[in-house]
Amino acid sequence: MIPYVAPEVFIDSSYSKASDVYSFGMLMWEFTSGHRPFFNKPHNSRLICNIGGGLRPEITDDTPEVFSNLMLKCWNSNPVNRPNIKEIKEQFSKWCWEKESQDRFIQAEKIRKDCIKKKLLEESEGIYNTYNYHPEAIYKSRPLNSLFSMLQRTSFRR
């Protein structure tokens, strides 16, 4: 579950509402990309250090700008600068009621469906493999105490 854990949690093991917001941002990315975060990388201490250094998944071209802006805010390295859940709820509500936002999401959904069709066609022709997961990409809970200890002793600190 490393990709969903906020960078500050790796430093001092402190979960907070802000770290939950970071995780929510990763879920937003998963929703728009159709992949789990860092599916093509091993989930190890190097990935943790890279996340601490600012590595985030690449936002797909078909993601509406308003959605990607919120995602980036959720991923902010400084937990204080992340939106709170009330702000996120208000943003989602605004998108539901604002005609311009609705149109953007409808257009993005059309693009997303076209991309999926293209990928499926390429897969059927053996051209493209959508789900090339790294064998060390682990998406289940596991003890990370030894990694936490090692990272707390290194220059990973802010």
C-alpha positions in Angstrom: 0.0 0.0 0.0 3.1 2.2 -0.2 1.8 4.4 -3.1 -1.3 5.5 -1.0 0.7 6.5 2.1 1.5 10.2 2.6 5.3 11.1 2.7 5.2 12.4 6.2 3.9 9.1 7.5 7.1 7.4 6.4 9.0 10.0 8.4 7.2 9.9 11.8 4.5 7.2 11.4 1.8 9.8 12.2 -1.4 9.4 10.3 -3.7 12.4 10.1 -6.6 13.8 8.2 -4.1 15.4 5.9 -2.5 12.1 5.2 -6.0 10.7 4.4 -6.4 13.6 1.9 -3.1 12.5 0.3 -4.4 9.0 -0.1 -7.7 10.3 -1.5 -5.6 12.1 -4.2 -4.1 8.8 -5.1 -7.6 7.3 -5.4 -8.5 10.2 -7.7 -5.5 9.3 -9.9 -6.5 5.7 -10.0 -10.0 6.7 -11.1 -8.7 8.8 -13.9 -5.9 6.6 -15.1 -7.4 3.2 -14.7 -4.3 2.0 -13.0 -3.1 1.7 -9.4 -0.4 4.3 -8.5 3.2 3.2 -9.4 1.9 -0.1 -10.8 5.1 -0.3 -12.9 7.6 0.2 -10.1 8.8 -2.0 -7.2 7.2 -1.0 -3.9 10.4 -0.7 -1.8 12.5 1.8 0.1 13.6 3.5 -3.1 10.0 4.2 -4.0 9.4 5.6 -0.5 12.4 7.9 -0.8 11.3 9.0 -4.3 7.8 9.8 -3.0 9.4 11.7 -0.1 11.4 13.6 -2.7 8.2 14.6 -4.6 7.6 11.7 -7.0 3.9 11.5 -7.9 2.1 9.6 -10.7 1.9 11.3 -14.1 -1.5 12.8 -14.6 -3.1 11.5 -17.8 -3.9 13.9 -20.7 -7.6 13.1 -20.6 -8.0 14.3 -16.9 -10.1 17.5 -16.6 -7.9 20.3 -15.5 -10.1 21.1 -12.5 -9.8 17.5 -11.4 -6.0 17.4 -11.8 -5.6 20.7 -9.9 -7.4 19.2 -6.9 -5.4 16.0 -7.2 -2.1 18.0 -7.1 -3.3 19.9 -4.1 -4.1 16.6 -2.3 -0.6 15.4 -3.1 1.2 18.5 -1.7 4.3 17.6 0.1 3.4 19.9 3.0 0.3 18.4 4.8 -0.7 22.0 5.9 -1.1 23.0 2.3 -3.5 20.1 1.4 -7.2 20.8 1.2 -9.4 19.5 4.0 -12.2 17.1 3.4 -14.8 19.9 3.6 -13.0 21.8 0.8 -12.9 18.6 -1.3 -16.6 18.0 -0.8 -17.4 21.6 -1.7 -15.3 21.3 -4.9 -17.1 18.1 -5.9 -20.5 19.7 -5.2 -19.5 22.7 -7.4 -18.6 20.3 -10.2 -22.0 18.7 -10.0 -23.9 21.9 -10.2 -21.7 24.0 -12.5 -22.6 23.6 -16.2 -19.1 24.4 -17.4 -17.6 21.8 -15.1 -20.2 19.2 -16.1 -19.3 19.8 -19.8 -15.6 19.3 -19.1 -16.2 16.0 -17.3 -18.5 14.8 -20.1 -15.8 15.6 -22.7 -13.2 14.0 -20.5 -15.3 10.8 -20.2 -15.7 10.6 -24.0 -11.9 10.9 -24.4 -11.4 8.3 -21.7 -13.7 5.9 -23.4 -11.9 6.4 -26.7 -8.6 5.8 -25.0 -9.9 2.5 -23.5 -11.2 1.4 -26.9 -7.9 2.2 -28.5 -6.0 0.3 -25.8 -8.3 -2.7 -26.0 -7.8 -2.8 -29.8 -4.0 -2.5 -29.4 -4.1 -5.3 -26.8 -6.1 -7.6 -29.1 -3.5 -7.0 -31.8 -0.7 -7.7 -29.4 0.7 -4.1 -29.7 0.1 -2.8 -26.3 -0.1 -4.3 -22.8 -2.1 -2.0 -20.5 -1.4 -3.9 -17.3 2.3 -4.4 -17.2 2.5 -4.5 -13.4 5.9 -4.8 -11.8 6.2 -8.1 -9.9 7.2 -6.2 -6.8 4.2 -3.8 -6.9 2.5 -4.9 -3.8 -1.1 -3.7 -3.1 -1.8 -5.4 0.2 -1.0 -4.5 3.8 2.4 -5.6 5.1 4.6 -4.6 8.0 6.9 -1.7 7.0 8.5 -1.1 10.5 11.9 -2.0 9.2 11.6 0.4 6.3 10.3 3.2 8.6 13.2 2.7 11.0 15.7 2.8 8.1 14.2 5.9 6.6 14.0 7.7 9.9 17.8 7.3 10.2 18.5 8.6 6.7 18.4 11.9 5.0 14.7 11.4 4.1 13.9 13.8 6.9 12.7 17.3 5.8 
